[in-house]
Amino acid sequence: MSTVQTTASVKRLAYAVLAVLLAAAAVYEAVKHGTGYWQLGVFALAPDLPLLFGAGSGLEKGQLHPRAVPAYNLVHRFWGPVALAVVAAVGLIPLGYLVGALVWGFHIALDRALGYGLRTRDGHQRS
């Protein structure tokens, strides 16, 4: 295996571990505080809504329509869930959104563990 493949494999494994930790933390927080249950579903699925808007004819397999790339990349960066977690943790919004932030982070980490990352301007996976 080449150094590039080894590095990619280690990164994917690290993202898989992060995904498991975030999922466990989300469930723990939801049960502990008795809140955030709807956030478990919404924040797990919502980051992929740009995929629906990015579907269309004339695209290559796996390509996202360029109109959806900014939204897709925006919701697939870790700063979004981190910001949401901080705002919820300091009490500016209900604590259930901390669960949402953890699940959103889980979604991103799981995508990266499976080899899906951010998109180029033309909608292809970045290498």
N, C-alpha and C positions, 0 to 999 in steps of 0.2 A: 504494500500500500504506500502511496506517495505521501509526502508531508502535507500536501494540500488536503488529500482525502482524510488523513489522520486528524488534522485540525478541524475539518468539517464534522467528522464523527464525534470528536470531543465536544464541540459546540452543541451539536444536536443532543448528545447525552446530557449536557448541562441544562439545556432548555427542558428536556424531559423531566429531570429532577426538579427544576423550578416549577414546572407545571403541576407535578404531584404535590409539592409543598403548598402552592397557591390554592389548589383545589381543597386540600385538607384544611387550610386556614379559613377558607370561605365557609365550608360546612361547619367548622368549629364555631366561628363567629356568629353564623346564623342561628345555630342551636343555643349557644351561650346567651345571646341577647334576645332570642325569640323574634327576630326581625330579619328582613332582607330576603325573604323567601322568593318573592316575585323577581327580585334582582338576580337571583341565581339563574333563572331562565333567560331573562331579557339580556343581561350583560354577557351571557355565554353565546348567544346567537346574534345579537345586534351588530357586532363588528363585521359580520359577513353580508350585511344588507347592501353595501356597495357592489358586491358580486352580482346581485340581481340587476342593479342599474347598469352594470358593465357588460351584461350579456347582449349579444346581437349577432346578426349575420355578417359574414365576410371577415370574421376573425379567425386567427390560427388557433389550434388546440391549446388551451390553457391561457390564451391571451384575454386580457380584460380590456374593454373599450377604454380608450384614453380619457373619455369624459368622466369615468369613475375612478381613475387612478388617484387624483388628489384626496378624495374622500377615503378610499381604501387605505392609502398610506397614512393618512391622519389617524385613523382608528386602529392601526396596527403598529403603533409606537408606544413604548412603555411610559412615556411621560404623561399620557392621558390618564391611565389608571392610578399612577402615582399622585398626580394632582388631585384626583377625586378622593383618594384615600386620605390625603392630608386634610382636605376640607372637611371630610366626614369625621376624621379622628379628633379634630379640634372643636367639633360641635357646631359648625356653621350650617350643616345639613344633617338630616337624620342618619343615624348610625347604620341603617340598612344599606346605605350607599357605600359603606366600607366593604360590605359583602359584595356589592356590585363591582367595586374596584378590584377586589381580589379575583373575582370570576373573570373580569375583563383581562386582567394580567394573565390568568390561566389560559384564556383563549389565545392570546398572543404567544405565550410560551409554547403551547401545544402546537400551534401552527409552525413555529420555528423548529420545534423538535421533529415535525413531520417533513421538514424541508421547504416549507412555504415561508416566503419573506416578503419584503417590500417589492413594489413593482417599478419598472422603468416607465418613462413618459409614454411609451407606446403600448404599455400594458403587459409586458412580459415579466416573468420572475427575474429579479436581480440575481446575478451569479455571485 
